[in-house]
Amino acid sequence: MRDLLEHPLWRPEDLGAPIPDSPHAVSACLPTWRDNVGYEEHDPRVHSRLTTGYPRFVYNAFCRRLFDECRRRFARDDESCLAVPSAGVAERCARWLRDRTGSPTGVRAWGAHDVHAVTFPAVAADEARAWWQHTGDGVSSRLAEACLDGRSAVDASAVRDALRSRIAEAAGVTSEDVFLFSCGMTAACAVHRALTDLCPGRKSVQFGFPYVDTLKIQEKFGPGAHFFPCGDADELAQLAALIRTERVGGLWTEFPSNPLLASPDLERLATLARRHEAPLIVDDTIAGWPNVDVLQAADVVTTSLTKSFSGVGDVTGGAVVVNPRSAFGGEIASALRRGWEDLLWGEDAIVLERNSCDFAPRVLSMSAGAETLAEWLSRHPRVAEVSYPSLRTAAEYRAFQRAGGGFGSLLSIVLHDAPRTTPAFFDALRVSKGPNLGTSYTLACPYTILAHYRELEFAERCGVSRWLVRVSVGLESPEDLIARFDAALSATP
């Protein structure tokens, strides 16, 4: 496998290469600014080169082959198919598509591993893709490969137990408080369904600008959401006024946020939540358990194991940790168990367990490198803004920082005269370029272009520049990374 620390995928000729070199890679190289725009514009020059991509946004080749086989077996000429990992998931998908499009849907058993096909009119393909993206509930690439090859399931129960124990130890809870999922968004969706069942009819609150699909699931799957994009003191006062007059089903936030790396005042959020009997749900993916302990405030913590817990970029996974000391903990855990299926495919669990053996020291090392790079970038004359937890809302972050913990491996930058300078900087930057974060090798992407291309004005109204470049720092030496960034900044006009 290519050493991405020393030999990153960043040149124009690397367009479409999987990151890392695996058929199950969760990222693909988009090396130039033009390539990223072309990806969003469905430019054949870009899409014809993609062999993989982030699994909720790009159907993996194994998944596409399985869809085709499902279509051949089960669908009419005017229908398409998705493949999902259980009958329960299939019924949820089919019901959502019927509700959204008014179109007839069908559910058929594949015949192995409880995989089911959902059939729908081909004209509903965009809505089906949106469901796949927002929920993350589709089959994983390894499960699709097993279906196509006729492989038997491996007994991974001991591996799943080991994963739960590793997470529980890091979070300071017991294994019974940990739920595993096939990806981070599946974990968030499960929490949202549980809270919707417990608090029917109540809207949720999203506090702070979040990762795109965290907001989408609240807006599209249930009663809706109140959105406070800035997540600052003024909006905290507005939130306090709101929940004095309206009961909400949960307060959702990220610590810190993606991509702005702002940390909300969790202490005040937790006080509000307890006072008004609303669960507080915190996504700690960006910082990670070795750096922060948000269970001091949160009732539930969601985490994408795809990111720094794995660190490789060749498997997806997610986790929910229910706070056993929370007044809501018992109810939420029971609601999760009622709707929960153990759908982390065994082969994926094995890869996750292997990848995560060193996650704590690796996360701390990457965090130290990111802090050094962020501080250097904050002093560079061509950089207008650096977003990093130690450089903004530092006091709020430190209130939940573990002893010896860092500030995470993610940072974002905006350059001066950004429309003119950013494409040249990005194209010249000698790090791997593609969507994902938390990997042991540095990754960069024009985050707003990839996550919000159809809503750029909305993102900018929320304070997220369309010219923002997000950087996930790996295990390269800080001196090496500074030299690479210095060279790229020197290439700007």
C-alpha positions in Angstrom: 0.0 0.0 0.0 1.3 3.4 -0.9 2.9 5.4 2.0 0.7 8.5 2.0 2.9 10.2 4.6 5.8 10.4 2.2 4.0 10.1 -1.1 0.6 11.8 -0.9 -1.9 11.8 -3.7 -2.1 15.4 -4.8 -1.1 15.7 -8.4 -3.5 16.2 -11.3 -2.7 12.7 -12.6 -3.9 11.3 -9.3 -7.5 12.3 -9.9 -9.9 9.5 -8.8 -7.3 7.4 -7.1 -8.6 5.7 -3.9 -7.3 7.1 -0.6 -5.9 4.8 0.7 -5.1 2.1 -2.0 -8.0 -0.2 -1.2 -11.2 -1.2 -2.9 -12.9 -0.2 0.4 -11.3 3.2 0.6 -13.7 5.9 2.0 -12.1 8.7 0.0 -10.9 9.5 -3.5 -8.3 12.0 -4.7 -9.7 15.3 -6.0 -6.4 17.0 -6.5 -7.3 20.4 -7.9 -10.0 23.1 -7.1 -11.4 22.5 -10.6 -11.7 18.8 -9.9 -13.8 19.4 -6.8 -16.1 21.8 -8.6 -16.3 19.3 -11.5 -17.2 16.5 -9.0 -20.2 18.6 -7.8 -21.2 19.5 -11.3 -21.1 15.9 -12.4 -18.4 16.5 -14.9 -17.7 13.2 -16.8 -14.0 14.1 -16.8 -14.0 13.7 -13.0 -16.7 11.1 -12.4 -15.2 8.7 -15.0 -12.0 8.6 -13.0 -13.7 7.8 -9.6 -13.4 4.2 -8.5 -14.5 4.9 -5.0 -15.5 7.8 -2.7 -17.0 8.7 0.6 -19.5 5.8 0.9 -22.6 7.8 1.7 -22.0 10.2 -1.2 -20.5 7.8 -3.8 -21.8 4.3 -4.3 -18.8 1.9 -3.9 -18.1 -0.4 -6.9 -19.2 -3.4 -4.9 -22.4 -1.7 -3.9 -23.1 -0.7 -7.5 -22.6 -4.3 -8.6 -25.0 -5.5 -5.9 -27.6 -2.9 -6.9 -27.3 -4.1 -10.5 -27.8 -7.8 -9.5 -30.8 -6.8 -7.3 -32.3 -4.9 -10.2 -31.8 -8.0 -12.5 -33.5 -10.3 -10.0 -36.2 -8.1 -8.5 -37.0 -5.0 -10.5 -39.0 -4.0 -13.5 -37.5 -2.2 -16.4 -38.5 1.2 -15.1 -37.2 0.5 -11.5 -34.0 0.9 -9.6 -32.7 -0.8 -6.4 -30.8 -0.1 -3.3 -29.4 -2.9 -1.1 -29.7 -2.6 2.7 -28.5 -4.8 5.6 -31.8 -5.9 7.1 -35.5 -6.2 6.6 -36.1 -3.4 9.2 -33.9 -1.0 7.4 -35.5 -1.9 4.1 -39.0 -1.1 5.4 -37.8 2.3 6.8 -36.2 3.1 3.4 -39.3 2.0 1.4 -41.6 4.0 3.7 -39.5 7.1 3.5 -39.4 6.9 -0.4 -43.2 6.4 -0.5 -43.7 9.4 1.8 -41.4 11.7 -0.1 -42.3 10.8 -3.7 -45.7 9.1 -3.5 -44.2 6.3 -5.6 -44.7 2.6 -5.1 -41.8 0.7 -3.5 -41.0 -2.9 -2.9 -38.9 -5.0 -0.5 -37.3 -8.3 -1.5 -34.9 -10.6 0.4 -31.5 -11.1 -1.2 -31.3 -14.5 0.4 -28.1 -14.2 2.5 -26.9 -12.1 5.5 -30.5 -10.6 5.9 -29.7 -8.2 3.0 -32.8 -6.9 1.3 -33.4 -5.0 -1.9 -35.6 -1.9 -2.0 -37.2 -1.3 -5.4 -38.5 2.0 -6.5 -39.3 3.9 -9.8 -36.1 5.0 -11.5 -37.4 8.6 -11.4 -37.1 8.4 -7.6 -33.3 7.7 -7.8 -32.3 11.1 -6.4 -34.5 10.7 -3.3 -33.1 7.2 -2.8 -29.6 8.6 -3.0 -30.5 11.3 -0.5 -31.8 8.6 1.9 -28.6 6.7 1.5 -26.5 9.8 2.2 -28.5 11.2 5.1 -28.9 7.9 7.0 -25.8 5.9 6.2 -28.1 2.8 6.5 -27.0 1.1 3.3 -24.9 -2.0 3.0 -21.2 -1.5 3.5 -18.8 -2.3 0.6 -17.5 -5.4 2.4 -21.0 -6.7 3.0 -21.8 -6.1 -0.7 -18.7 -7.9 -1.7 -19.6 -10.9 0.5 -23.1 -11.0 -1.1 -21.7 -11.0 -4.6 -19.0 -13.6 -3.8 -21.3 -15.8 -1.8 -19.1 -15.6 1.3 -20.4 -16.7 4.7 -20.5 -14.3 7.6 -17.5 -14.4 10.0 -18.2 -14.8 13.7 -17.1 -11.4 14.9 -19.0 -11.3 18.2 -15.7 -11.3 20.2 -14.4 -8.5 18.0 -17.5 -6.4 18.6 -17.1 -7.0 22.3 -13.5 -5.9 22.1 -14.5 -2.7 20.2 -17.2 -1.9 22.8 -14.7 -2.5 25.6 -12.1 -0.2 23.9 -14.6 2.6 23.5 -16.0 2.1 27.0 -12.5 2.4 28.5 -11.8 5.5 26.5 -15.1 7.1 27.4 -15.1 6.1 31.0 -18.3 3.9 30.9 -19.1 0.2 30.7 -19.5 -1.8 27.6 -23.3 -1.9 28.2 -23.4 1.8 27.6 -21.9 1.5 24.1 -23.8 0.8 20.9 -22.0 0.0 17.6 -23.3 1.0 14.2 -22.2 0.7 10.6 -21.2 4.4 10.3 -21.4 7.7 12.3 -24.6 9.0 10.6 -26.4 5.7 11.2 -25.6 6.2 14.9 -26.9 9.7 14.9 -30.1 8.6 13.0 -30.7 5.9 15.6 -30.5 8.4 18.4 -32.8 10.7 16.5 -35.4 7.9 16.1 -35.1 7.0 19.7 -35.7 10.6 20.8 -38.6 11.0 18.3 -40.2 7.9 19.9 -39.7 9.2 23.4 -40.8 12.8 22.6 -43.3 12.5 19.7 -44.1 15.7 17.9 -41.3 17.7 19.5 -38.8 19.5 17.4 -35.1 19.2 18.1 -32.5 22.0 18.4 -29.3 22.1 16.5 -26.9 24.4 18.3 -23.9 25.5 16.2 -23.2 24.9 12.5 -22.9 21.2 12.1 -21.7 18.6 9.7 -24.2 18.7 6.8 -26.2 15.5 7.4 -26.6 16.0 11.1 -28.9 18.9 10.4 -30.5 17.1 7.4 -31.7 14.1 9.5 -33.3 16.5 12.0 -35.0 18.5 9.3 -36.2 15.6 7.1 -36.8 12.7 9.5 -39.3 13.8 12.1 -41.0 17.0 13.4 -38.2 19.3 12.3 -35.5 21.4 14.0 -34.7 24.8 15.4 -31.3 25.8 14.0 -28.9 28.2 15.8 -26.0 28.3 13.3 -23.5 30.5 15.3 -23.7 28.6 18.6 -22.5 31.7 20.5 -23.7 33.5 23.6 -26.3 35.5 21.8 -27.9 32.4 20.4 -27.6 30.7 23.7 -29.9 33.4 25.1 -32.2 32.9 22.2 -32.3 29.2 22.8 -33.1 29.8 26.5 -36.0 32.0 25.5 -37.3 29.3 23.0 -37.3 26.4 25.4 -39.0 28.4 28.1 -42.1 28.3 25.9 -41.6 25.2 23.8 -40.6 21.7 24.8 -38.0 20.2 22.5 -37.0 16.6 21.9 -33.2 17.1 22.3 -30.4 19.6 22.0 -27.8 18.6 19.4 -24.3 20.0 19.1 -20.8 19.2 18.0 -17.7 19.6 20.2 -15.9 21.2 18.4 -17.8 21.8 15.2 -17.0 20.8 11.7 -15.6 22.7 9.8 -15.4 25.9 12.0 -13.9 24.2 15.0 -16.0 26.3 17.4 -16.8 24.8 20.8 -20.2 25.6 22.4 -20.6 26.4 26.0 -21.4 22.9 27.1 -21.8 23.8 30.7 -24.6 26.3 30.0 -26.2 24.0 27.4 -26.2 21.2 29.9 -27.8 23.5 32.5 -30.5 24.5 30.1 -31.1 21.0 29.0 -31.5 19.7 32.5 -33.7 22.6 33.6 -36.1 22.0 30.7 -35.9 18.2 30.7 -34.3 17.9 27.2 -31.5 15.4 26.4 -28.2 16.9 25.3 -26.6 15.0 22.4 -23.0 15.8 21.6 -20.9 14.6 18.7 -17.3 14.5 19.7 -15.9 13.0 16.5 -13.6 16.0 15.8 -11.8 16.0 19.2 -12.1 12.4 20.1 -12.1 10.6 23.5 -8.3 11.0 24.1 -8.7 14.8 24.0 -12.0 15.6 25.6 -14.6 14.2 28.1 -18.0 15.5 27.1 -19.9 13.0 29.2 -19.5 15.5 32.0 -22.3 17.4 30.2 -23.9 15.2 27.6 -26.6 12.6 28.0 -25.6 10.9 24.8 -22.4 11.1 22.7 -22.3 10.1 19.0 -19.0 9.4 17.3 -17.9 8.4 13.8 -15.5 5.5 14.1 -14.6 6.0 10.4 -12.4 9.0 11.4 -9.6 9.1 14.0 -10.7 5.9 15.8 -9.8 3.9 12.6 -7.2 6.4 11.2 -6.7 4.4 8.0 -9.7 5.4 5.8 -10.6 1.9 4.7 -13.7 1.1 6.8 -16.7 2.8 8.3 -18.3 2.6 11.7 -20.1 4.6 14.4 -20.8 4.5 18.1 -23.3 5.8 20.6 -22.3 6.2 24.2 -25.2 6.7 26.6 -24.3 8.5 29.8 -25.1 6.1 32.7 -25.3 9.0 35.1 -27.9 10.9 33.0 -31.5 11.3 34.1 -32.4 10.3 30.6 -29.9 7.5 30.2 -32.1 4.6 31.0 -35.0 5.7 28.8 -32.7 6.5 25.9 -30.8 3.2 26.2 -34.1 1.3 26.3 -35.4 3.2 23.2 -32.2 2.5 21.4 -32.3 -1.2 22.2 -35.9 -1.4 20.9 -35.0 -0.2 17.5 -31.3 -1.3 17.4 -30.0 -4.0 15.1 -26.4 -5.2 15.3 -25.6 -4.3 11.7 -21.9 -3.6 11.9 -20.7 -6.2 9.4 -18.3 -8.7 10.9 -15.5 -8.0 8.4 -15.8 -4.3 9.0 -15.6 -4.9 12.8 -12.4 -6.9 12.4 -10.8 -4.1 10.3 -12.0 -1.4 12.8 -10.6 -3.4 15.8 -7.2 -3.8 14.0 -7.0 -0.2 12.9 -7.9 1.2 16.3 -5.3 -0.6 18.5 -3.1 2.5 18.7 -5.9 5.1 18.4 -5.2 7.0 21.7 -1.5 7.8 21.2 -2.1 8.4 17.5 -4.8 10.9 18.1 -2.7 12.8 20.6 0.3 12.9 18.2 -1.8 14.2 15.4 -3.4 16.8 17.7 0.0 18.1 18.7 1.0 18.4 15.0 -2.2 20.2 14.1 -1.7 22.7 16.9 1.8 23.5 15.7 0.6 23.9 12.1 -2.4 26.0 13.2 -0.3 28.4 15.2 2.2 28.8 12.3 -0.6 29.4 9.8 -2.2 32.0 12.1 0.9 34.1 11.8 1.3 33.8 8.0 0.6 37.0 6.1 -1.3 35.3 3.3 -3.8 33.6 5.7 -6.8 35.6 6.7 -8.4 33.2 9.2 -7.5 29.9 10.9 -10.2 27.9 12.7 -8.8 25.7 15.4 -10.1 25.0 19.0 -7.1 26.6 20.7 -7.5 29.8 18.6 -11.3 30.2 19.0 -13.6 29.4 21.9 -10.6 28.1 23.7 -12.0 28.5 27.2 -15.1 26.5 26.3 -13.0 23.7 24.9 -10.6 23.6 27.8 -13.5 23.1 30.2 -13.8 19.6 28.9 -10.3 18.9 27.8 -8.7 15.8 29.4 -5.4 16.1 31.3 -2.8 15.6 28.6 -5.3 16.0 25.8 -4.8 18.2 22.8 -7.1 20.1 20.5 -7.7 17.6 17.8 -6.3 17.1 14.3 -8.7 19.2 12.3 -8.3 22.9 11.2 -9.7 25.1 8.6 -8.2 28.1 6.8 -9.4 31.0 4.6 -6.8 33.0 2.7 -6.7 36.7 2.0 -8.2 37.6 -1.4 -9.6 34.1 -1.3 -11.3 33.9 -4.7 -8.0 34.8 -6.4 -5.6 32.9 -4.2 -7.3 29.8 -2.9 -7.4 27.6 -6.1 -3.7 28.1 -6.7 -2.8 27.4 -3.1 -5.0 24.3 -3.0 -3.6 22.9 -6.3 0.0 23.4 -5.1 -0.5 21.9 -1.7 1.5 18.6 -1.4 -0.8 16.6 0.8 -3.4 14.0 -0.2 -6.6 15.7 -1.2 -10.0 14.2 -0.7 -13.0 14.1 1.7 -12.4 12.4 5.1 -10.7 13.3 8.3 -8.9 11.8 11.2 -6.5 9.7 9.1 -2.9 9.1 10.0 -1.9 10.9 6.8 -2.8 14.6 6.1 -5.9 15.2 4.0 -7.2 18.5 2.6 -10.4 19.4 0.8 -12.4 22.5 -0.1 -15.0 21.6 2.5 -17.8 24.0 1.6 -17.6 23.2 -2.1 -18.1 19.5 -1.3 -20.6 19.7 1.5 -22.7 22.7 0.5 -22.3 23.2 -3.2 -26.0 23.6 -3.8 -26.4 25.9 -0.8 -23.3 28.1 -0.8 -25.1 31.2 0.1 -26.8 29.5 3.0 -23.4 28.3 4.3 -21.9 31.8 3.9 -24.8 33.3 5.8 -23.8 30.9 8.6 -20.2 32.1 8.6 -18.7 29.3 6.5 -16.8 30.7 3.5 -17.1 29.0 0.2 -13.3 29.3 0.0 -12.7 27.5 3.2 -10.0 24.7 3.0 -10.3 22.0 5.7 -7.1 20.2 6.7 -7.0 17.0 8.7 -3.4 16.7 10.0 -1.7 13.3 10.1 1.5 11.9 11.6 3.9 13.8 9.3 6.4 15.9 11.3 5.2 19.5 11.9 8.3 20.8 10.2 7.5 18.8 7.1 4.0 20.0 7.0 4.9 23.6 7.5 7.4 23.4 4.6 4.6 22.0 2.4 2.1 24.7 3.4 4.7 27.4 3.0 5.5 26.2 -0.5 1.8 26.2 -1.5 1.2 29.6 0.0 4.2 30.9 -1.9 2.5 29.7 -5.1 -0.5 32.0 -4.7 -0.7 35.0 -7.1 
